[in-house]
């Protein structure tokens, strides 16, 4: 039974990696914003990314992009405790197989939205380069890089780490084009 669960987990990981890599650089419509909170107490307890994803999904794309760029990526938590993206890989693998399977769809959906938002932030940076606004472009790409690093942090779900690595790689490539 343990071998079968490991095999299923391995297949899921491969599928997730493929999904993650296939979606990098694609732009879509869905997400959420609201990373900035009005009070310091809310700043320490409100998940950083979920409000951005929610805003993106609700169609307020320019606000989601703007708040993404303004976010303090050192702030935690990144995701609310109710999100499967808040789980560590160890926590995820400890879940019963039925729970892992149920959460896998939600993980795929949320990471898709996150990648869509990140792609839009990257495109806004590219657009700023085209307008010769290098300062604005640098803000977009630096924020992407910091987001990627935050997602790839210790204790993150493997899928979250992969998405973070892809986002950071894209940011590094764009910064490199700018001579950074």
C-alpha positions in Angstrom: 0.0 0.0 0.0 2.8 2.4 0.9 4.5 1.7 -2.4 1.3 2.4 -4.3 0.8 5.7 -2.5 4.5 6.6 -3.3 3.9 5.8 -6.9 0.7 7.9 -7.0 2.5 10.8 -5.3 5.3 10.4 -7.8 2.9 10.5 -10.8 1.2 13.5 -9.3 4.5 15.3 -8.9 5.4 14.6 -12.5 2.0 15.8 -13.7 2.3 18.9 -11.6 5.8 19.6 -12.9 4.6 19.3 -16.4 1.6 21.5 -15.7 3.9 24.1 -14.0 6.4 24.2 -16.9 3.8 24.2 -19.6 2.1 27.2 -18.0 5.1 29.4 -17.4 5.0 32.5 -19.6 1.4 32.1 -20.5 -1.0 34.9 -19.6 -4.6 34.2 -18.7 -7.4 35.8 -16.7 -7.9 34.9 -13.1 -6.5 36.0 -9.7 -6.9 38.2 -6.7 -5.5 41.3 -5.1 -5.4 43.1 -1.8 -1.9 42.4 -0.6 -1.7 45.7 1.2 -3.8 46.0 4.3 -4.7 49.2 6.1 -3.5 48.2 9.6 -0.2 46.7 10.8 -2.1 43.9 12.6 -3.7 42.8 9.4 -0.4 42.9 7.6 1.0 40.2 9.9 -2.0 37.9 9.7 -3.5 38.4 6.3 -2.1 36.0 3.7 -0.1 37.9 1.1 -0.9 36.1 -2.2 -4.5 35.1 -1.8 -5.9 38.6 -2.0 -3.9 39.2 -5.2 -5.3 36.0 -6.7 -8.8 36.8 -5.7 -8.6 40.3 -7.2 -7.1 38.9 -10.4 -9.9 36.3 -10.7 -12.5 39.0 -10.1 -11.2 40.8 -13.2 -9.4 43.7 -11.5 -6.2 42.9 -13.3 -4.5 46.3 -13.2 -5.0 46.5 -9.5 -3.7 43.0 -8.9 -0.6 43.7 -11.0 0.0 47.0 -9.1 -0.4 45.4 -5.7 1.8 42.5 -6.7 4.6 44.9 -7.6 4.1 46.8 -4.3 4.0 43.7 -2.1 6.5 43.0 0.6 7.5 39.4 -0.4 9.3 38.8 2.9 5.9 39.0 4.7 4.3 35.8 5.8 2.0 34.0 5.5 1.9 33.8 1.8 -1.3 31.7 1.7 -4.2 31.4 4.2 -4.2 28.2 6.3 -7.3 27.1 4.4 -5.3 26.9 1.1 -3.6 23.7 0.2 -0.7 25.9 -1.0 0.0 26.7 2.6 0.9 23.1 3.2 4.5 21.9 3.3 5.4 18.9 1.2 5.6 16.8 4.3 2.1 17.9 5.5 0.7 17.1 2.0 2.2 13.6 1.9 0.9 12.8 5.3 -2.7 13.4 4.2 -4.8 10.4 3.4 -4.7 9.5 -0.3 -8.3 10.7 -0.8 -7.5 14.1 0.7 -4.3 14.5 -1.4 -6.3 13.7 -4.5 -9.0 16.2 -3.6 -6.5 18.9 -2.8 -4.5 18.2 -6.0 -7.1 19.8 -8.2 -7.3 22.9 -6.0 -3.5 23.1 -6.0 -3.4 23.0 -9.8 -6.2 25.6 -10.1 -4.5 28.0 -7.6 -1.0 27.6 -9.2 -2.5 28.2 -12.6 -4.0 31.5 -11.4 -0.7 32.5 -9.7 1.2 31.8 -13.0 -1.3 33.9 -14.9 -0.8 36.8 -12.6 3.0 36.4 -12.7 2.9 36.3 -16.5 0.9 39.5 -16.5 3.3 41.2 -14.2 6.2 40.1 -16.5 4.3 41.4 -19.5 3.8 44.8 -17.8 7.5 44.9 -17.1 8.2 44.1 -20.8 5.7 46.8 -21.8 7.6 49.3 -19.6 10.9 48.3 -21.2 9.3 49.0 -24.6 8.2 52.5 -23.4 11.8 53.0 -22.1 10.6 53.2 -18.5 13.4 51.0 -17.1 12.7 52.0 -13.5 9.1 50.7 -13.7 10.3 47.6 -15.6 12.9 46.9 -13.0 10.2 47.2 -10.2 8.1 44.6 -12.0 10.9 42.1 -12.6 12.4 42.6 -9.1 9.0 41.9 -7.5 8.7 38.8 -9.7 12.1 37.6 -8.5 11.2 38.2 -4.9 7.9 36.4 -5.3 9.6 33.5 -6.9 12.1 33.3 -4.0 9.3 33.5 -1.4 7.4 30.7 -3.1 10.6 28.5 -3.3 11.2 29.0 0.4 11.7 26.2 3.0 8.5 24.5 4.1 6.7 25.1 0.8 4.8 22.5 -1.2 6.9 21.0 -4.0 4.5 22.4 -6.6 4.7 25.9 -5.0 8.5 25.7 -5.1 8.4 24.7 -8.8 6.2 27.6 -9.7 8.5 29.9 -7.6 11.5 28.7 -9.5 9.8 29.3 -12.8 8.8 32.8 -11.8 12.3 33.6 -10.5 13.9 32.2 -13.7 11.7 34.5 -15.8 12.5 37.5 -13.7 16.2 36.8 -13.9 16.0 36.5 -17.6 14.2 39.8 -18.0 16.5 41.6 -15.6 19.5 40.1 -17.5 18.1 41.6 -20.8 18.1 45.0 -19.0 21.7 44.6 -18.1 21.1 43.7 -14.4 
